[in-house]
């Protein structure tokens, strides 16, 4: 019985830049989703998860289509549909058992890890020999057509291509990437789960995607651009008056400045300048709060409290926003103080209990046995 694994991720900087053709800088985590898959000799796919009740059974002989009510099965099904088509159909049914330890709703890409582990497994089982980039694109397409979220490529890409002890500096336009070693001597990557009831739903996410497209259309009236990543910060300053809607202007400003911050942050890390890296993380959060408006009281309280704790190098929301986690770089000797201070302030302001994890990086998708 083959067992496969694909990780969740944390993005260190470069938020809401991927669907604008910009840079991101995530790393794969050592938690993720495991998939045990066995051919069952029948004509159905049977989906089960250790994390969800029940079983979903689907015939392999009728065309696959998305299931209603935002079923989790859409994530794997959207991948299997594409790979089965490439293989000219499935010869047998399969039993699939998923088992994940990515905290759900924490913005750490549990859904991407489900998609990527499925794409990786069926690429292997159907002997399609597609490379990891291609599998990431298939997983992203599943999210678009089966889950209705017009997401960028970051989550699926790093889940497929991540490498332990490295972050991935990815150009989301060309999909060229570099591994950058995370040399964090005596510094921990701490994830703080807000457990916020607010979620980044598909509607809000897709609205940000269309706001960015509107900015591209407005700028293109004075200079043709394909995407916001075609603008440097100084281009943006010169051309911004072409955007007359104040909200669209702020959305574009976030994207253009965030792409520059991501470049600067990677340079800072390569230069071993963690202090600058941390400042850029903080500025990223401010821009997501003020210009992109995807934070909210929970994530703001977590990040802003962290900024004032001695030994915290930087702190920001990570992932899509609203709920989910912050990511903080914290000197090891300050981790306890960080947890106490942040947990107390967070409880006082929101009445919620924050949860902390020390992140460990991991490798991209693979076969376990
Ligand atoms: C979600 C999406 C990604 C990316 C982030 C924001 O995680 O799936 O593609 O857009 O939000 O950076």
Boltz pocket constraint, residues with backbone or C-beta under 6 A from the ligand:
constraints:
  - pocket:
      binder: B
      contacts: [[A, 14], [A, 15], [A, 16], [A, 17], [A, 18], [A, 19], [A, 107], [A, 151], [A, 152], [A, 153], [A, 154], [A, 155], [A, 319], [A, 320], [A, 321]]
      max_distance: 6.0
